[in-house]
Amino acid sequence: MNKLQTKKGFTIIEVVLVLAIAGLIFLMVFLALPALQRSQRDTQRKNDLSRVQSAINSFQANRRGAIPTLAEANGALVTEYLRSNNDQFEDPSGKGYTFVQGDPVGNYNTNERNNQIQYAIGSVCNGNGLTGNQGGRKVALRMQLEGGGTYCLNN
């Protein structure tokens, strides 16, 4: 009486196949994660630029329509409107934002750090550049995004 003996378990090919599939899944996640993190940081930067736009509108409402100068943007605008009630106003890297003089011609130094906001009085956004000579009550805000390109808003 010969009984067929069957051994329970996996063959080496089945084990290697499962490990290869798991490795591919981990590789895909590993490659996609940095892009997702960049996208999240850029989204925060865009939201922060919208906060600046709202702060400028509040500044104007409280000061009879006056636009904050570059010095006021780095001073009173940040302390009174953006950091009131212990709010944070920092780049996702943890550095505070800095307002720098905007170039109404439309040039933008792509080597600038992500925590710099280009502040151009008398300008408006037009695609990737700025158009100057739009009057004293206009302000264009623009910043470089980590994922590439720039983001621009008008007041």
ChimeraX attribute file (.defattr): number of C-alpha atoms within 10 A of each C-alpha:
attribute: neighborCount
match mode: 1-to-1
recipient: residues
	/A:1	3
	/A:2	4
	/A:3	5
	/A:4	6
	/A:5	6
	/A:6	6
	/A:7	6
	/A:8	6
	/A:9	7
	/A:10	8
	/A:11	8
	/A:12	8
	/A:13	9
	/A:14	11
	/A:15	10
	/A:16	11
	/A:17	11
	/A:18	10
	/A:19	12
	/A:20	12
	/A:21	11
	/A:22	11
	/A:23	12
	/A:24	11
	/A:25	11
	/A:26	12
	/A:27	11
	/A:28	10
	/A:29	11
	/A:30	11
	/A:31	10
	/A:32	11
	/A:33	11
	/A:34	11
	/A:35	13
	/A:36	12
	/A:37	12
	/A:38	16
	/A:39	15
	/A:40	14
	/A:41	19
	/A:42	22
	/A:43	14
	/A:44	15
	/A:45	24
	/A:46	20
	/A:47	12
	/A:48	19
	/A:49	19
	/A:50	17
	/A:51	15
	/A:52	22
	/A:53	18
	/A:54	15
	/A:55	19
	/A:56	23
	/A:57	17
	/A:58	14
	/A:59	20
	/A:60	15
	/A:61	12
	/A:62	10
	/A:63	11
	/A:64	8
	/A:65	13
	/A:66	14
	/A:67	21
	/A:68	20
	/A:69	15
	/A:70	18
	/A:71	12
	/A:72	13
	/A:73	21
	/A:74	15
	/A:75	15
	/A:76	15
	/A:77	21
	/A:78	20
	/A:79	16
	/A:80	12
	/A:81	19
	/A:82	19
	/A:83	14
	/A:84	12
	/A:85	9
	/A:86	8
	/A:87	10
	/A:88	12
	/A:89	18
	/A:90	16
	/A:91	18
	/A:92	18
	/A:93	9
	/A:94	10
	/A:95	12
	/A:96	13
	/A:97	19
	/A:98	19
	/A:99	21
	/A:100	17
	/A:101	14
	/A:102	23
	/A:103	19
	/A:104	21
	/A:105	12
	/A:106	18
	/A:107	11
	/A:108	18
	/A:109	10
	/A:110	13
	/A:111	7
	/A:112	12
	/A:113	14
	/A:114	21
	/A:115	20
	/A:116	18
	/A:117	24
	/A:118	22
	/A:119	22
	/A:120	26
	/A:121	25
	/A:122	19
	/A:123	27
	/A:124	25
	/A:125	20
	/A:126	13
	/A:127	11
	/A:128	13
	/A:129	20
	/A:130	23
	/A:131	17
	/A:132	20
	/A:133	12
	/A:134	13
	/A:135	11
	/A:136	11
	/A:137	14
	/A:138	16
	/A:139	24
	/A:140	26
	/A:141	25
	/A:142	27
	/A:143	24
	/A:144	24
	/A:145	20
	/A:146	15
	/A:147	14
	/A:148	10
	/A:149	10
	/A:150	18
	/A:151	19
	/A:152	21
	/A:153	17
	/A:154	17
	/A:155	17
